[in-house]
Amino acid sequence: MALLDFAVEVARAAGAVALRYFESDLQVETKADHTPVTRADREAEALIRERVSARYPQHRFLGEELGGAASEGDVWIIDPIDGTKNFVRGLPFFAVQLALHRDGVPVLGVSYAPVLDELLAAERGRGATCNGTPIHVSRVATLEGAFVLHGGLDVFDKEGRLGGLVDLGRRAMSIRGHGDFYGYHLLARGKVDVMLEAGIAPWDIAALRVIVTEAGGRFTDLSGGTPELPANSLATNGLVHDQVVAVMAGAAPTSTSPVTP
């Protein structure tokens, strides 16, 4: 079985674990960072580690619930339920996130939303798919024509970036809040043109970074830099990327290109 096929199989199995608990009477705990965690999160991550270790015993892990660290060699970065707040409230917008880094370089990413039955997958240099069908980002070329999604006003406010987000909203065609994986899914599928978040962890975006890039998009931090594991993220169709970076930095975008269908 090819590596990406294996990752897809594991993500689907972890998604089945989450589905067993969805809309049930789950006990919700609060972690030190004030985010929720449930039995479903821990069981899904444990399953992923068990399946990977059985096939690749030399591989290592960095997971939201069971720890680990980024290191040399092959490291799987796991978010067993991205969108746990949605999950515990019975909202369908949650996903299993699974990425593989090799010596710090992203190799593949899988993002599976079990309730939506939407699985995005990508392997470096081989493009991205949604449920097996190739996908590509949009061709909108101006911020004035762009549809923007963001990960929540409260986090941007906490990170001191709310002013930039407000300015971005004034310039974009439309701006909406839609955090977690789903904004990146919509971006990679060409439905929206920008997705940005502040205050993220590595497992929040490791898989999505590969998917967005392989779908033809561009992924950086909010300043346009490309650290291995950024603390914030800006994903776009590439054509409006520099314009968004400029606005977030307090400068006016310079492009006046027309919107391309």
Steps between C-alpha positions, in 0.01 A plus 500: 500500500632844403583739782218744423246218466608376840458847654153527348403161641623598848321836489173332406538251785561784747201683359286194568609517865391864520167419336420238764509773763347784298178639649532269802510584870878551512685634801697808395820595679681833480875494436756744636470712185124531565406285201267199530598136469292182505544125504442506126805724444728270698370177350526631146861609551588170670361310202707708257819437697427129527437459127806704399731328749391158381599587142787744561649422844786748448269798447434758773203714597392850597136497607264741666382261769785252553802723451830445323732743324609614159832333421712359223383203303137409435255674733122470484321815617152419629188691588251221573201736505564844357202705612431334835281796606280431199507127574377533858219735394378260233618709206623297201808714435782288644768291336786259553829666401800285416831618350842348446817708521834354391799682647278805544364493144124443452447178305125442508181619664153354550196684640185294549166643611295187578155658541542690173664194341763732354859380478774723361839343438829609348852370457793727421531551125189299413213747537199497731164323488159514667345153526737390225424784257777752421445848646652842438484841659308790344626753245372817667784751464399801708421550864193700398360186338614259771292295742688486832456262794662543841538293816322728747509861618591409857827334404603783269421744779707299749793489257481876434402453136134597508565837334655332199210258474247785514691686228504182291124475539456855374698423184380148416187413307374302800639379833358233730611315811549127443783355706669162506547267205196593293624840386806332351285235335295772332816681394663191350177423311488851350186606688670786689826685441655568842508322835695644794541411866685633803624302798525151349687182595700278259229232484240760403654561159770240419273291275318801357825668399585210268147487362478873427844509339434196282167651394698790351470738793752676719549450874704726730469668836317832520821689424572299187772287660528123469607351834469123526231518770349853500312653793247658262400429144404660172377274221390644167459418134843660454376783280381719789759387754732800493201734512378336822846509655521871420164576660580298811826694528313831476587581138260536209512226235650610170335258255220629280463191287148405395322198641560194285209257468 
